[in-house]
Amino acid sequence: MHMKTFPTPVLTRDDVPAICRELTDVTSVFNPGAAVWKGREWLMLRVQDRGRRSWLVPAERRGDGSMQVLAHAAKIRGLEKRPEQIFHVYDPRLTVLEGELMMVAAVDTDAGCRLVTSRCVSNDLSEFEMVGFDASGDRRNGVLFPEKIGGRYVRLERPNGMSLEGGPTSGDAICLATSDDLEHWELEKTVMSGRWHYWDERIGSGPPPVRLDDSLGGGWLHLYHGIATHFAGCNVYQGGVTVLDRDDPGKVVARSPMNVLEPRQPWEFMGQVPNVVFPSGMVVEADASGRIGSDAKVRVYYGAADTVVGMAEATVGQLVAECE
């Protein structure tokens, strides 16, 4: 099952208002985080200006399905005090944890890529407060679980141990880390590795995991991206799905042998980085009791060709059925 996609992007550079001098007539918008917070469906966009600098800009999905990009960029208070030279803050992932909207983002520094965790302190997502900066190693694709497990905060991340040809550092494993305070993290184990010669040779987490109803085993539904590197002249970014154990999310219960999302539209094939679908935000419509059962609707927001934002739809049952 390939997720249902749409013939046009849901957000393009033309949807970003003139926020400031740098964010006027921007180059691209992609790789959004997504979450429902205080009854509103939010996205945090990665917007790139013509100087190829990345900005975090919030947007909201309205009840009629339309998107509104807000006329301000988000700031992370406290990040300016870090001793590293910071070049870019990008690829945000949003999680509602203990009633607060949390964001984990990648930070390119002169020492390598780092992860910053922050808490939203404004109703319009204009301001966040840094709660942790992980300087322990080069890593990316950090996603927070929406609740503690075993009394500790839990995060998935991707250590960067290799370089893509002509591109940034990358990795072929998703790992589990835990923390008591969201600031100091301990790397626990490797959750899953890339499968060489197939669609997901190099991998990284997509949106934060979602806990399934007990009727589906009560595990964690987790989307991830995979990179097929064996095509001559290009890498192909795709999306797949796993189910992680409820009590030990470092254990994979099931994993999709095939992708559930791949480049098919012209705007997914062509752009700043061709042949890319990059799932980074997911909203699941729970029922009135908060249950996420088989028929729950799923919206996945993804970056396409590092240029625009696409949306894909499925049900939880369809995604779980893709795993084995």
Order of alpha helices (4+ residues) and beta strands (2+ residues): beta-beta-beta-beta-beta-beta-beta-beta-beta-beta-beta-beta-beta-beta-beta-beta-beta-beta-beta-beta-alpha-beta-beta-beta-alpha
